[in-house]
Amino acid sequence: MFKQRVITALILAPLALFAVFYLPLAGFAAFLSSAFLLGAWEWSGFCGLNKRRLRAVYVALTALLMALFYVFTPLTGELAGNVLLLSLLLLGAVWWLLAIILVLSFPASQKLWAHSDWRRALMGWCTLLPAWAALLFIRGLNYDISSFYGAWLIFALLGLVWAADIGGYIVGKPFGRTKLLPKVSPGKTLEGLLGGMLLVLLVVTGLLVWLDWPGQAYHWYLAAILLTVLSVFGDLSESMFKRVAGKKDSGAFLPGHGGILDRIDSLTATAPLYALLLAFFGKQFL
């Protein structure tokens, strides 16, 4: 299993980074949409849709929503004047506030949604579509000035999510004793959360030192802490849906890693807020 995980990671990481940095905007949109549609296929399994035809319908509806949004909504330029995109990103941020409440109150909260296929389907769209739009928006930031500007911003988000995951594993695996939310994810510990947070803050500190401590550096730390907590709840939220659906992994697309959702769960939680922070407070960071 470990060998499979390593091989898959060695293939996927360069592929993802190549797509982020070197594909044109349309190519990146196609790559990202393909990944998120695979995630939609997996989410359809959380909805109680057991027949392949019904799962295909859910994916097709997701693709239609993506296509309509991509065609009729500009994904570059100022966010403040882009009502549809801003609304979708705000929907994503509000959804994750609700998701945190649902996770913290689980299993009692499942009474509100676990027995309704359409509610779980809507939850899937609230999870996937805002994150998809956020990543497209970030990739297009200042694209006319530098085609790598948005790519580096996405890389920064990936680095934060990876650091939180790696730090959580390094500390949580040998030292984890205090269960975080055992009814949601028995493997998550408070020590792992703190280990992930510590590594993220160390990475941010290293970046700030490299940048010669730009003004108002505390904004970086506040944003990093907030996004790290969100990344953990992205993982916990998916664990909650998997638990209700009776699944260990979201899918089997990635040998040794489970499904697509198992790899992008933290990204779906952090991307909408990250995009909003960059759009409205970017000058405080960049």
CYANA upper distance limits for C-alpha pairs under 8 A (distance plus 0.5 A):
  1 MET  CA      5 ARG  CA      6.75
  1 MET  CA    256 GLY  CA      6.02
  2 PHE  CA      6 VAL  CA      6.76
  2 PHE  CA    256 GLY  CA      7.45
  3 LYS  CA      7 ILE  CA      6.71
  3 LYS  CA    256 GLY  CA      8.46
  4 GLN  CA      8 THR  CA      6.53
  4 GLN  CA    255 PRO  CA      6.51
  4 GLN  CA    256 GLY  CA      5.49
  5 ARG  CA      9 ALA  CA      6.52
  5 ARG  CA    255 PRO  CA      7.14
  5 ARG  CA    256 GLY  CA      4.91
  5 ARG  CA    257 HIS  CA      6.42
  6 VAL  CA     10 LEU  CA      6.58
  7 ILE  CA     11 ILE  CA      6.89
  8 THR  CA     12 LEU  CA      6.51
  8 THR  CA    254 LEU  CA      7.34
  8 THR  CA    255 PRO  CA      6.97
  8 THR  CA    256 GLY  CA      7.70
  8 THR  CA    257 HIS  CA      8.24
  9 ALA  CA     13 ALA  CA      6.22
 10 LEU  CA     14 PRO  CA      7.42
 11 ILE  CA     15 LEU  CA      6.94
 12 LEU  CA     16 ALA  CA      6.48
 13 ALA  CA     17 LEU  CA      6.69
 14 PRO  CA     18 PHE  CA      6.45
 15 LEU  CA     19 ALA  CA      6.78
 16 ALA  CA     20 VAL  CA      6.72
 17 LEU  CA     21 PHE  CA      6.57
 17 LEU  CA    155 PHE  CA      8.33
 18 PHE  CA     22 TYR  CA      5.99
 18 PHE  CA     23 LEU  CA      7.60
 19 ALA  CA     23 LEU  CA      5.61
 19 ALA  CA     27 GLY  CA      8.38
 19 ALA  CA     28 PHE  CA      6.46
 19 ALA  CA     31 PHE  CA      7.62
 20 VAL  CA     28 PHE  CA      7.14
 20 VAL  CA    139 ARG  CA      8.20
 20 VAL  CA    151 ALA  CA      6.05
 20 VAL  CA    154 ILE  CA      8.01
 20 VAL  CA    155 PHE  CA      8.35
 21 PHE  CA    148 PHE  CA      6.74
 21 PHE  CA    151 ALA  CA      5.79
 21 PHE  CA    152 TRP  CA      8.26
 23 LEU  CA     27 GLY  CA      5.81
 23 LEU  CA     28 PHE  CA      5.87
 24 PRO  CA     28 PHE  CA      6.50
 25 LEU  CA     29 ALA  CA      6.57
 25 LEU  CA    136 LEU  CA      8.48
 25 LEU  CA    139 ARG  CA      7.92
 25 LEU  CA    140 GLY  CA      7.50
 26 ALA  CA     30 ALA  CA      6.77
 27 GLY  CA     31 PHE  CA      6.69
 28 PHE  CA     32 LEU  CA      6.45
 28 PHE  CA    136 LEU  CA      8.41
 29 ALA  CA     33 SER  CA      6.37
 29 ALA  CA    136 LEU  CA      7.06
 30 ALA  CA     34 SER  CA      6.62
 31 PHE  CA     35 ALA  CA      6.98
 32 LEU  CA     36 PHE  CA      6.74
 32 LEU  CA    132 TRP  CA      7.72
 33 SER  CA     37 LEU  CA      6.46
 33 SER  CA     63 ALA  CA      8.47
 33 SER  CA     66 MET  CA      8.28
 33 SER  CA    132 TRP  CA      7.80
 34 SER  CA     38 LEU  CA      6.83
 35 ALA  CA     39 GLY  CA      6.89
 35 ALA  CA    260 ILE  CA      7.71
 36 PHE  CA     40 ALA  CA      6.66
 36 PHE  CA    128 LEU  CA      7.32
 36 PHE  CA    132 TRP  CA      7.66
 36 PHE  CA    260 ILE  CA      8.49
 37 LEU  CA     41 TRP  CA      6.77
 37 LEU  CA     59 VAL  CA      6.72
 37 LEU  CA     62 THR  CA      7.64
 37 LEU  CA     63 ALA  CA      7.38
 38 LEU  CA     42 GLU  CA      6.97
 38 LEU  CA    260 ILE  CA      7.22
 39 GLY  CA     43 TRP  CA      6.63
 39 GLY  CA    128 LEU  CA      8.36
 39 GLY  CA    259 GLY  CA      8.27
 39 GLY  CA    260 ILE  CA      6.03
 39 GLY  CA    261 LEU  CA      5.93
 40 ALA  CA     44 SER  CA      6.65
 40 ALA  CA     58 TYR  CA      7.85
 40 ALA  CA     59 VAL  CA      6.16
 40 ALA  CA     62 THR  CA      7.63
 40 ALA  CA    124 GLY  CA      7.76
 40 ALA  CA    128 LEU  CA      8.03
 41 TRP  CA     45 GLY  CA      7.56
 41 TRP  CA     55 ARG  CA      6.79
 41 TRP  CA     56 ALA  CA      7.64
 41 TRP  CA     58 TYR  CA      7.86
 41 TRP  CA     59 VAL  CA      6.22
 42 GLU  CA     46 PHE  CA      7.68
 42 GLU  CA    250 SER  CA      6.28
 42 GLU  CA    251 GLY  CA      6.40
 42 GLU  CA    259 GLY  CA      7.89
 42 GLU  CA    260 ILE  CA      8.22
 42 GLU  CA    261 LEU  CA      7.71
 43 TRP  CA     47 CYS  CA      7.24
 43 TRP  CA    121 ALA  CA      8.21
 43 TRP  CA    124 GLY  CA      6.79
 43 TRP  CA    250 SER  CA      7.91
 43 TRP  CA    261 LEU  CA      8.47
 44 SER  CA     48 GLY  CA      7.57
 44 SER  CA     49 LEU  CA      6.38
 44 SER  CA     55 ARG  CA      5.93
 44 SER  CA     58 TYR  CA      7.04
 44 SER  CA     59 VAL  CA      8.25
 44 SER  CA    121 ALA  CA      7.52
 45 GLY  CA     49 LEU  CA      6.17
 45 GLY  CA     50 ASN  CA      7.11
 45 GLY  CA     55 ARG  CA      7.82
 45 GLY  CA    245 ALA  CA      8.03
 45 GLY  CA    250 SER  CA      8.41
 46 PHE  CA    120 ARG  CA      7.73
 46 PHE  CA    241 PHE  CA      6.88
 46 PHE  CA    242 LYS  CA      7.15
 46 PHE  CA    244 VAL  CA      8.33
 46 PHE  CA    245 ALA  CA      5.85
 47 CYS  CA    116 SER  CA      8.42
 47 CYS  CA    117 ASP  CA      5.44
 47 CYS  CA    118 TRP  CA      7.87
 47 CYS  CA    120 ARG  CA      5.92
 47 CYS  CA    121 ALA  CA      6.47
 47 CYS  CA    245 ALA  CA      8.17
 48 GLY  CA    117 ASP  CA      6.73
 48 GLY  CA    245 ALA  CA      7.77
 49 LEU  CA     54 LEU  CA      6.56
 49 LEU  CA     55 ARG  CA      6.38
 49 LEU  CA    117 ASP  CA      8.30
 50 ASN  CA     54 LEU  CA      7.90
 50 ASN  CA     55 ARG  CA      7.71
 51 LYS  CA     55 ARG  CA      6.92
 52 ARG  CA     56 ALA  CA      6.51
 53 ARG  CA     57 VAL  CA      6.80
 54 LEU  CA     58 TYR  CA      6.97
 55 ARG  CA     59 VAL  CA      6.91
 56 ALA  CA     60 ALA  CA      6.53
 57 VAL  CA     61 LEU  CA      6.61
 58 TYR  CA     62 THR  CA      6.71
 58 TYR  CA    121 ALA  CA      8.49
 59 VAL  CA     63 ALA  CA      6.64
 60 ALA  CA     64 LEU  CA      6.64
 61 LEU  CA     65 LEU  CA      6.74
 62 THR  CA     66 MET  CA      6.74
 62 THR  CA    125 TRP  CA      7.87
 63 ALA  CA     67 ALA  CA      6.56
 64 LEU  CA     68 LEU  CA      6.60
 65 LEU  CA     69 PHE  CA      6.59
 66 MET  CA     70 TYR  CA      6.47
 66 MET  CA    129 LEU  CA      7.89
 67 ALA  CA     71 VAL  CA      6.57
 68 LEU  CA     72 PHE  CA      6.55
 69 PHE  CA     73 THR  CA      5.96
 70 TYR  CA     74 PRO  CA      7.75
 70 TYR  CA     75 LEU  CA      8.05
 73 THR  CA     82 ASN  CA      8.17
 73 THR  CA     84 LEU  CA      7.26
 73 THR  CA     85 LEU  CA      7.36
 74 PRO  CA     82 ASN  CA      7.95
 75 LEU  CA     85 LEU  CA      7.97
 75 LEU  CA    133 ALA  CA      8.27
 75 LEU  CA    136 LEU  CA      7.12
 75 LEU  CA    137 PHE  CA      5.58
 75 LEU  CA    140 GLY  CA      7.35
 76 THR  CA    137 PHE  CA      6.54
 76 THR  CA    140 GLY  CA      5.85
 76 THR  CA    141 LEU  CA      6.76
 77 GLY  CA    141 LEU  CA      7.62
 77 GLY  CA    142 ASN  CA      8.35
 78 GLU  CA     82 ASN  CA      7.40
 78 GLU  CA    279 ALA  CA      8.08
 79 LEU  CA     83 VAL  CA      8.25
 79 LEU  CA     85 LEU  CA      7.67
 79 LEU  CA     86 LEU  CA      6.69
 79 LEU  CA    279 ALA  CA      6.88
 80 ALA  CA     86 LEU  CA      7.42
 82 ASN  CA     86 LEU  CA      6.47
 83 VAL  CA     87 SER  CA      6.42
 84 LEU  CA     88 LEU  CA      6.71
 85 LEU  CA     89 LEU  CA      6.74
 85 LEU  CA    133 ALA  CA      7.87
 86 LEU  CA     90 LEU  CA      6.58
 87 SER  CA     91 LEU  CA      6.49
 88 LEU  CA     92 GLY  CA      6.75
 88 LEU  CA    129 LEU  CA      8.32
 88 LEU  CA    130 PRO  CA      6.06
 88 LEU  CA    133 ALA  CA      8.29
 89 LEU  CA     93 ALA  CA      6.84
 89 LEU  CA    130 PRO  CA      5.81
 89 LEU  CA    131 ALA  CA      8.22
 89 LEU  CA    133 ALA  CA      8.06
 89 LEU  CA    134 ALA  CA      7.21
 89 LEU  CA    272 PRO  CA      5.74
 89 LEU  CA    273 LEU  CA      7.89
 89 LEU  CA    275 ALA  CA      8.27
 89 LEU  CA    276 LEU  CA      7.68
 90 LEU  CA     94 VAL  CA      6.61
 90 LEU  CA    272 PRO  CA      7.98
 91 LEU  CA     95 TRP  CA      6.43
 91 LEU  CA    126 CYS  CA      7.73
 91 LEU  CA    130 PRO  CA      7.71
 92 GLY  CA     96 TRP  CA      6.79
 92 GLY  CA    126 CYS  CA      6.55
 92 GLY  CA    127 THR  CA      7.34
 92 GLY  CA    130 PRO  CA      5.63
 92 GLY  CA    131 ALA  CA      7.74
 92 GLY  CA    272 PRO  CA      6.37
 92 GLY  CA    273 LEU  CA      8.30
 93 ALA  CA     97 LEU  CA      7.03
 93 ALA  CA    272 PRO  CA      6.62
 93 ALA  CA    273 LEU  CA      6.40
 94 VAL  CA     98 LEU  CA      6.91
 95 TRP  CA     99 ALA  CA      6.51
 95 TRP  CA    126 CYS  CA      7.00
 95 TRP  CA    127 THR  CA      8.07
 96 TRP  CA    100 ILE  CA      6.54
 96 TRP  CA    269 ALA  CA      7.06
 97 LEU  CA    101 ILE  CA      7.09
 98 LEU  CA    102 LEU  CA      6.75
 99 ALA  CA    103 VAL  CA      6.59
 99 ALA  CA    237 SER  CA      7.21
100 ILE  CA    104 LEU  CA      6.59
100 ILE  CA    233 PHE  CA      6.93
100 ILE  CA    237 SER  CA      7.99
101 ILE  CA    105 SER  CA      6.60
102 LEU  CA    106 PHE  CA      6.45
102 LEU  CA    109 SER  CA      5.97
102 LEU  CA    110 GLN  CA      8.15
103 VAL  CA    107 PRO  CA      8.50
103 VAL  CA    109 SER  CA      8.16
103 VAL  CA    184 VAL  CA      7.73
103 VAL  CA    233 PHE  CA      8.27
103 VAL  CA    236 LEU  CA      7.50
103 VAL  CA    237 SER  CA      6.59
103 VAL  CA    240 MET  CA      7.37
104 LEU  CA    181 LEU  CA      8.17
105 SER  CA    109 SER  CA      6.04
106 PHE  CA    110 GLN  CA      6.93
106 PHE  CA    183 LYS  CA      7.66
106 PHE  CA    184 VAL  CA      7.44
106 PHE  CA    240 MET  CA      8.29
107 PRO  CA    111 LYS  CA      8.45
107 PRO  CA    183 LYS  CA      7.61
107 PRO  CA    184 VAL  CA      8.31
109 SER  CA    113 TRP  CA      8.10
110 GLN  CA    114 ALA  CA      5.48
110 GLN  CA    115 HIS  CA      8.49
111 LYS  CA    115 HIS  CA      7.67
113 TRP  CA    117 ASP  CA      8.46
113 TRP  CA    119 ARG  CA      6.43
113 TRP  CA    120 ARG  CA      6.97
114 ALA  CA    120 ARG  CA      7.70
114 ALA  CA    244 VAL  CA      7.44
116 SER  CA    120 ARG  CA      6.99
117 ASP  CA    121 ALA  CA      6.68
118 TRP  CA    122 LEU  CA      6.66
119 ARG  CA    123 MET  CA      6.67
120 ARG  CA    124 GLY  CA      6.74
121 ALA  CA    125 TRP  CA      7.07
122 LEU  CA    126 CYS  CA      6.69
123 MET  CA    127 THR  CA      6.62
124 GLY  CA    128 LEU  CA      6.57
125 TRP  CA    129 LEU  CA      5.95
125 TRP  CA    130 PRO  CA      8.48
126 CYS  CA    130 PRO  CA      6.98
127 THR  CA    131 ALA  CA      7.38
127 THR  CA    268 THR  CA      6.69
127 THR  CA    269 ALA  CA      7.84
128 LEU  CA    132 TRP  CA      6.60
128 LEU  CA    268 THR  CA      6.83
129 LEU  CA    133 ALA  CA      6.65
130 PRO  CA    134 ALA  CA      6.45
130 PRO  CA    268 THR  CA      8.33
130 PRO  CA    271 ALA  CA      8.44
130 PRO  CA    272 PRO  CA      6.51
131 ALA  CA    135 LEU  CA      6.72
131 ALA  CA    267 LEU  CA      7.83
131 ALA  CA    268 THR  CA      5.44
131 ALA  CA    269 ALA  CA      7.76
131 ALA  CA    270 THR  CA      8.28
131 ALA  CA    271 ALA  CA      5.73
131 ALA  CA    272 PRO  CA      5.90
132 TRP  CA    136 LEU  CA      6.94
132 TRP  CA    268 THR  CA      8.26
133 ALA  CA    137 PHE  CA      6.60
134 ALA  CA    138 ILE  CA      6.62
134 ALA  CA    271 ALA  CA      6.28
134 ALA  CA    272 PRO  CA      5.75
134 ALA  CA    275 ALA  CA      6.14
135 LEU  CA    139 ARG  CA      6.58
135 LEU  CA    154 ILE  CA      7.71
135 LEU  CA    271 ALA  CA      6.99
135 LEU  CA    272 PRO  CA      8.48
135 LEU  CA    275 ALA  CA      8.06
136 LEU  CA    140 GLY  CA      6.86
137 PHE  CA    141 LEU  CA      6.98
137 PHE  CA    275 ALA  CA      7.85
138 ILE  CA    150 GLY  CA      5.81
138 ILE  CA    151 ALA  CA      8.25
138 ILE  CA    153 LEU  CA      7.50
138 ILE  CA    154 ILE  CA      7.34
138 ILE  CA    275 ALA  CA      6.74
139 ARG  CA    143 TYR  CA      8.11
139 ARG  CA    149 TYR  CA      8.05
139 ARG  CA    150 GLY  CA      4.57
139 ARG  CA    151 ALA  CA      6.02
139 ARG  CA    153 LEU  CA      8.11
139 ARG  CA    154 ILE  CA      7.41
140 GLY  CA    147 SER  CA      8.47
140 GLY  CA    150 GLY  CA      6.32
141 LEU  CA    149 TYR  CA      7.25
141 LEU  CA    150 GLY  CA      5.70
142 ASN  CA    146 SER  CA      6.80
142 ASN  CA    147 SER  CA      8.07
142 ASN  CA    149 TYR  CA      6.93
142 ASN  CA    150 GLY  CA      7.55
143 TYR  CA    147 SER  CA      5.23
143 TYR  CA    148 PHE  CA      7.82
143 TYR  CA    149 TYR  CA      7.12
143 TYR  CA    150 GLY  CA      7.49
145 ILE  CA    149 TYR  CA      8.48
147 SER  CA    151 ALA  CA      8.04
148 PHE  CA    152 TRP  CA      6.67
149 TYR  CA    153 LEU  CA      7.15
150 GLY  CA    154 ILE  CA      6.78
151 ALA  CA    155 PHE  CA      6.62
152 TRP  CA    156 ALA  CA      6.62
153 LEU  CA    157 LEU  CA      7.01
154 ILE  CA    158 LEU  CA      6.70
155 PHE  CA    159 GLY  CA      6.48
156 ALA  CA    160 LEU  CA      6.77
157 LEU  CA    161 VAL  CA      6.78
157 LEU  CA    271 ALA  CA      8.25
157 LEU  CA    274 TYR  CA      8.36
158 LEU  CA    162 TRP  CA      6.47
158 LEU  CA    267 LEU  CA      8.11
159 GLY  CA    163 ALA  CA      6.40
160 LEU  CA    164 ALA  CA      6.66
160 LEU  CA    200 VAL  CA      6.51
160 LEU  CA    224 ALA  CA      8.01
160 LEU  CA    228 THR  CA      7.72
161 VAL  CA    165 ASP  CA      6.72
161 VAL  CA    228 THR  CA      7.50
161 VAL  CA    231 SER  CA      7.01
161 VAL  CA    266 SER  CA      7.16
161 VAL  CA    267 LEU  CA      7.56
162 TRP  CA    166 ILE  CA      6.46
163 ALA  CA    167 GLY  CA      6.28
163 ALA  CA    196 GLY  CA      6.95
163 ALA  CA    199 LEU  CA      6.49
163 ALA  CA    200 VAL  CA      5.98
163 ALA  CA    203 VAL  CA      8.25
164 ALA  CA    168 GLY  CA      6.42
164 ALA  CA    193 LEU  CA      8.28
164 ALA  CA    195 GLY  CA      8.14
164 ALA  CA    196 GLY  CA      4.43
164 ALA  CA    197 MET  CA      6.51
164 ALA  CA    199 LEU  CA      7.09
164 ALA  CA    200 VAL  CA      6.35
164 ALA  CA    228 THR  CA      6.92
164 ALA  CA    231 SER  CA      8.28
165 ASP  CA    169 TYR  CA      6.74
165 ASP  CA    196 GLY  CA      6.62
166 ILE  CA    170 ILE  CA      6.60
166 ILE  CA    196 GLY  CA      7.18
167 GLY  CA    171 VAL  CA      6.60
167 GLY  CA    172 GLY  CA      8.45
167 GLY  CA    192 GLY  CA      7.59
167 GLY  CA    195 GLY  CA      5.44
167 GLY  CA    196 GLY  CA      4.41
167 GLY  CA    197 MET  CA      7.80
167 GLY  CA    198 LEU  CA      7.76
167 GLY  CA    199 LEU  CA      5.92
167 GLY  CA    200 VAL  CA      8.24
168 GLY  CA    172 GLY  CA      5.83
168 GLY  CA    173 LYS  CA      8.29
168 GLY  CA    191 GLU  CA      8.05
168 GLY  CA    192 GLY  CA      4.49
168 GLY  CA    193 LEU  CA      6.08
168 GLY  CA    194 LEU  CA      7.67
168 GLY  CA    195 GLY  CA      5.47
168 GLY  CA    196 GLY  CA      4.71
168 GLY  CA    197 MET  CA      8.33
169 TYR  CA    173 LYS  CA      5.93
169 TYR  CA    192 GLY  CA      6.84
169 TYR  CA    195 GLY  CA      8.41
169 TYR  CA    196 GLY  CA      8.22
170 ILE  CA    174 PRO  CA      7.73
170 ILE  CA    192 GLY  CA      8.18
170 ILE  CA    195 GLY  CA      7.87
171 VAL  CA    175 PHE  CA      6.24
171 VAL  CA    176 GLY  CA      7.34
171 VAL  CA    191 GLU  CA      7.02
171 VAL  CA    192 GLY  CA      5.85
171 VAL  CA    195 GLY  CA      5.76
171 VAL  CA    196 GLY  CA      8.24
172 GLY  CA    176 GLY  CA      4.72
172 GLY  CA    177 ARG  CA      8.48
172 GLY  CA    188 LYS  CA      8.16
172 GLY  CA    189 THR  CA      6.78
172 GLY  CA    190 LEU  CA      8.35
172 GLY  CA    191 GLU  CA      5.97
172 GLY  CA    192 GLY  CA      4.27
172 GLY  CA    193 LEU  CA      8.07
172 GLY  CA    195 GLY  CA      7.51
173 LYS  CA    192 GLY  CA      7.95
175 PHE  CA    191 GLU  CA      7.28
175 PHE  CA    192 GLY  CA      8.43
176 GLY  CA    189 THR  CA      5.96
176 GLY  CA    190 LEU  CA      7.52
176 GLY  CA    191 GLU  CA      5.64
176 GLY  CA    192 GLY  CA      6.62
177 ARG  CA    189 THR  CA      7.03
177 ARG  CA    190 LEU  CA      8.21
177 ARG  CA    191 GLU  CA      7.60
178 THR  CA    189 THR  CA      5.84
178 THR  CA    190 LEU  CA      6.06
178 THR  CA    191 GLU  CA      7.31
179 LYS  CA    186 PRO  CA      7.24
179 LYS  CA    187 GLY  CA      7.88
179 LYS  CA    188 LYS  CA      6.62
179 LYS  CA    189 THR  CA      4.90
179 LYS  CA    190 LEU  CA      6.69
180 LEU  CA    185 SER  CA      8.46
180 LEU  CA    186 PRO  CA      8.32
180 LEU  CA    188 LYS  CA      6.12
180 LEU  CA    189 THR  CA      5.12
180 LEU  CA    190 LEU  CA      5.67
181 LEU  CA    185 SER  CA      6.51
181 LEU  CA    186 PRO  CA      7.25
181 LEU  CA    188 LYS  CA      7.43
181 LEU  CA    189 THR  CA      8.21
182 PRO  CA    186 PRO  CA      4.58
182 PRO  CA    187 GLY  CA      7.81
182 PRO  CA    188 LYS  CA      7.78
184 VAL  CA    236 LEU  CA      7.16
184 VAL  CA    239 SER  CA      6.74
184 VAL  CA    240 MET  CA      5.81
184 VAL  CA    243 ARG  CA      7.75
185 SER  CA    236 LEU  CA      7.07
185 SER  CA    239 SER  CA      6.62
185 SER  CA    240 MET  CA      7.91
188 LYS  CA    192 GLY  CA      7.30
188 LYS  CA    193 LEU  CA      8.25
189 THR  CA    193 LEU  CA      6.92
190 LEU  CA    194 LEU  CA      6.74
191 GLU  CA    195 GLY  CA      6.52
192 GLY  CA    196 GLY  CA      6.63
193 LEU  CA    197 MET  CA      6.69
193 LEU  CA    232 VAL  CA      8.02
194 LEU  CA    198 LEU  CA      6.52
195 GLY  CA    199 LEU  CA      6.80
196 GLY  CA    200 VAL  CA      6.73
196 GLY  CA    228 THR  CA      8.32
197 MET  CA    201 LEU  CA      6.72
197 MET  CA    225 ILE  CA      7.43
197 MET  CA    228 THR  CA      7.02
198 LEU  CA    202 LEU  CA      6.68
199 LEU  CA    203 VAL  CA      6.67
200 VAL  CA    204 VAL  CA      6.69
200 VAL  CA    224 ALA  CA      7.60
200 VAL  CA    228 THR  CA      8.11
201 LEU  CA    205 THR  CA      6.51
201 LEU  CA    221 TYR  CA      7.39
201 LEU  CA    224 ALA  CA      7.68
201 LEU  CA    225 ILE  CA      8.30
202 LEU  CA    206 GLY  CA      6.65
203 VAL  CA    207 LEU  CA      6.73
204 VAL  CA    208 LEU  CA      6.64
204 VAL  CA    220 TRP  CA      7.81
204 VAL  CA    221 TYR  CA      7.67
204 VAL  CA    224 ALA  CA      8.15
205 THR  CA    209 VAL  CA      6.64
206 GLY  CA    210 TRP  CA      6.72
207 LEU  CA    211 LEU  CA      6.71
208 LEU  CA    212 ASP  CA      6.60
208 LEU  CA    213 TRP  CA      5.37
208 LEU  CA    214 PRO  CA      7.39
208 LEU  CA    217 ALA  CA      7.88
209 VAL  CA    213 TRP  CA      6.00
213 TRP  CA    217 ALA  CA      7.07
215 GLY  CA    284 GLN  CA      8.44
216 GLN  CA    220 TRP  CA      8.41
216 GLN  CA    284 GLN  CA      7.37
216 GLN  CA    285 PHE  CA      8.34
217 ALA  CA    221 TYR  CA      7.50
217 ALA  CA    285 PHE  CA      8.04
218 TYR  CA    222 LEU  CA      6.75
219 HIS  CA    223 ALA  CA      6.58
219 HIS  CA    284 GLN  CA      7.48
219 HIS  CA    285 PHE  CA      7.42
220 TRP  CA    224 ALA  CA      6.51
220 TRP  CA    285 PHE  CA      7.00
221 TYR  CA    225 ILE  CA      6.61
222 LEU  CA    226 LEU  CA      6.72
223 ALA  CA    227 LEU  CA      6.52
224 ALA  CA    228 THR  CA      6.44
225 ILE  CA    229 VAL  CA      6.76
226 LEU  CA    230 LEU  CA      6.80
227 LEU  CA    231 SER  CA      6.56
227 LEU  CA    270 THR  CA      6.26
227 LEU  CA    273 LEU  CA      8.40
227 LEU  CA    274 TYR  CA      8.03
228 THR  CA    232 VAL  CA      6.93
229 VAL  CA    233 PHE  CA      6.94
230 LEU  CA    234 GLY  CA      6.60
230 LEU  CA    266 SER  CA      7.78
230 LEU  CA    269 ALA  CA      6.40
230 LEU  CA    270 THR  CA      6.40
231 SER  CA    235 ASP  CA      7.04
231 SER  CA    265 ASP  CA      8.16
231 SER  CA    266 SER  CA      4.71
231 SER  CA    267 LEU  CA      7.27
231 SER  CA    269 ALA  CA      6.40
231 SER  CA    270 THR  CA      6.39
232 VAL  CA    236 LEU  CA      6.75
232 VAL  CA    266 SER  CA      7.02
233 PHE  CA    237 SER  CA      6.23
233 PHE  CA    266 SER  CA      7.87
233 PHE  CA    269 ALA  CA      7.88
234 GLY  CA    238 GLU  CA      6.93
234 GLY  CA    265 ASP  CA      5.64
234 GLY  CA    266 SER  CA      4.97
234 GLY  CA    267 LEU  CA      7.93
234 GLY  CA    268 THR  CA      7.33
234 GLY  CA    269 ALA  CA      5.47
234 GLY  CA    270 THR  CA      8.28
235 ASP  CA    239 SER  CA      6.78
235 ASP  CA    262 ASP  CA      8.24
235 ASP  CA    265 ASP  CA      5.90
235 ASP  CA    266 SER  CA      6.06
236 LEU  CA    240 MET  CA      6.66
237 SER  CA    241 PHE  CA      6.99
238 GLU  CA    242 LYS  CA      6.62
238 GLU  CA    261 LEU  CA      8.22
238 GLU  CA    262 ASP  CA      8.18
238 GLU  CA    265 ASP  CA      7.05
239 SER  CA    243 ARG  CA      6.50
240 MET  CA    244 VAL  CA      6.90
241 PHE  CA    245 ALA  CA      6.65
242 LYS  CA    246 GLY  CA      6.40
242 LYS  CA    247 LYS  CA      5.45
242 LYS  CA    248 LYS  CA      7.07
242 LYS  CA    249 ASP  CA      7.62
242 LYS  CA    250 SER  CA      7.24
243 ARG  CA    247 LYS  CA      6.59
243 ARG  CA    248 LYS  CA      7.98
249 ASP  CA    258 GLY  CA      5.71
249 ASP  CA    259 GLY  CA      6.81
249 ASP  CA    262 ASP  CA      7.46
250 SER  CA    258 GLY  CA      6.88
250 SER  CA    259 GLY  CA      5.49
250 SER  CA    260 ILE  CA      7.80
250 SER  CA    261 LEU  CA      6.60
250 SER  CA    262 ASP  CA      6.71
251 GLY  CA    258 GLY  CA      5.91
251 GLY  CA    259 GLY  CA      4.43
251 GLY  CA    260 ILE  CA      7.53
251 GLY  CA    261 LEU  CA      8.30
252 ALA  CA    257 HIS  CA      8.25
252 ALA  CA    258 GLY  CA      5.29
252 ALA  CA    259 GLY  CA      5.39
253 PHE  CA    258 GLY  CA      6.99
253 PHE  CA    259 GLY  CA      5.58
253 PHE  CA    260 ILE  CA      7.10
254 LEU  CA    258 GLY  CA      5.90
254 LEU  CA    259 GLY  CA      6.09
254 LEU  CA    260 ILE  CA      7.47
257 HIS  CA    262 ASP  CA      7.67
257 HIS  CA    263 ARG  CA      7.94
258 GLY  CA    262 ASP  CA      6.76
259 GLY  CA    263 ARG  CA      7.44
260 ILE  CA    264 ILE  CA      6.83
261 LEU  CA    265 ASP  CA      5.86
264 ILE  CA    268 THR  CA      6.67
265 ASP  CA    269 ALA  CA      7.18
266 SER  CA    270 THR  CA      6.84
267 LEU  CA    271 ALA  CA      6.22
268 THR  CA    272 PRO  CA      8.02
269 ALA  CA    273 LEU  CA      8.44
270 THR  CA    274 TYR  CA      6.49
271 ALA  CA    275 ALA  CA      6.56
272 PRO  CA    276 LEU  CA      6.87
273 LEU  CA    277 LEU  CA      6.61
274 TYR  CA    278 LEU  CA      6.71
275 ALA  CA    279 ALA  CA      6.57
276 LEU  CA    280 PHE  CA      6.60
276 LEU  CA    281 PHE  CA      8.38
277 LEU  CA    281 PHE  CA      5.69
277 LEU  CA    282 GLY  CA      6.80
278 LEU  CA    282 GLY  CA      4.63
278 LEU  CA    283 LYS  CA      8.41
281 PHE  CA    285 PHE  CA      7.77
282 GLY  CA    286 LEU  CA      6.43
